[in-house]
Amino acid sequence: MLASPHVLSSFAVALTIATAFTAPALSQVLPASVVNWKVNTVTKIKSFIKYPASAKKSCQSGIAIVRFTVDGKGRVLQAGLYQSSGFAVLDAEALRAVRHAAPFLALPPDFSQKPAEFNLPVSFLERESHCLS
């Protein structure tokens, strides 16, 4: 089975929507437009992630957390590494994916702060059999 990079598992995507983005406390209910924007953004970023061949060959895996700022029109104003995966090639790919996925949809009116800052975990998990031993 080939390894595939992913932003997060389906369970973790829900956590990303609720917590990984700089967002209100979990006890607060987010407006549907905000949740939809976040799901759309995570999905778009996910489509741009490529597991680097050198990292796969070396069985490198980890989670890089990218911090990025989006203006009201959906443009990325700034993107940087908030937390390293431990591997420069994976960190660079996570940043590249966010930058190349932009622009995103315009922030919905329900966003309380514009521009908005987000922290997004990007997970690279190597599942090749030779890496699991």
Secondary structure, 3 states (H helix, E strand, C coil): CCCCCECCCHHHHHHHHHHHCCCCCCCCCCCHHHHHHHHHHHHHHHHHCCCCHHHHHCCCCEEEEEEEEECCCCCEEEEEEEECCCCHHHHHHHHHHHHHHCCCCCCCCCCCCCCEEEEEEEEECCCCHHHCC
